[in-house]
């Protein structure tokens, strides 16, 4: 019923990793990573954060290591728009602002 996979594709075979932990937001923006590798790392390169830096903040809290973020799709105009959108919601009592660092 099942064919044996060629030896050249054995590198695709999944393997079990222990001590996985989720870092980042519970919705989009979180990652499941091996805690040992996270602690032993010396820094983080993040590509494409999309205005959600919850994983990067959790990484800094856990390791106190530097983080470098690159994302060519995010610009100042969008950040200013998001800031004023949430400021308007806050001033009209439609949104509470919580900042977790």
N, C-alpha and C positions, 0 to 999 in steps of 0.2 A: 504494500500500500504506500509506504513512504520510501522515497529514494534516498540513498546515502548521499550526503553533501560532499562535494569535492573538497579535497584537502586545502586548496587555495582559498577557500571561503571560511575556514575554521576561525579566523580572526574575528568574524562576525558573531560567533557563538556567545550568548550572554553568560555572565558569571555572577555569582552571588557576592554582594558587598554588605558587610555588617556595619552597624552604627550609623545608619543614614539619619539625617535630621533636616527638617525643612527650615529654611531661612527666607525672610522676605514676607511680603503680604500674603494673606490667605487666598486672595483672588489672584489675578494676573500679576506677575512680578516676583513670585517666589520660586525658589529652587530647592531640590532635594539633593544634598551633597554628603559625602562621607565626612563625618566630623573630624576624623584624624587628619585627613588631607587639608581640611580647612585650617586647622590649628597649626599644621606644619608649614603652611604657605607663607611667603614673604611679602606678598602683595596681590592685587587683583586688577586685571585689565577687563573693563566692561565695555562691550560694544553694543550699542542700541538700547539704551535704558528707557526711552519713551516716556520721560517725565515721571517714572516710578522708580525711586531710588531706595525702596525698602530693603531689598537684598543687600545693597551696598552699605546701608546704615547698619544692618544686622552684622555684616562682615566686620565692619570697623569696631563695633561694640565687642564682638567675640575675640578678635585678634589684635586690635590696635595697630593694624598694618595699613600702609597707604593704598588708596584706590585711585585709578586713572580711568576716566570715563570718556569715551568717544561716541558721538552720535551726530552724523551730518544732517539728520532729519529734524533735529530740534534747534530752534533759534530763539533769539530774544523776543521777537514779536509774539510768538506763541506763549512764552513764559509771562510776558506782560498781560496778554489777554486772559490767561488763567488766573493771574493775581487779581486783576480787576473783577473778574467774574465771581471769585470767592469773596472778595471784599464787599461787593454789592450784596451777595447772599448773607454775609455776616451782618452788615449794617441794616438790612431789612429783617433781621431775626429769622431767616430761613435756614441758616446753617451755623453750626458751632464749629469753631476752629480749634483743632487739637494738633499740636506739633510734637511728635515723638522723636527725640534724638538720643 
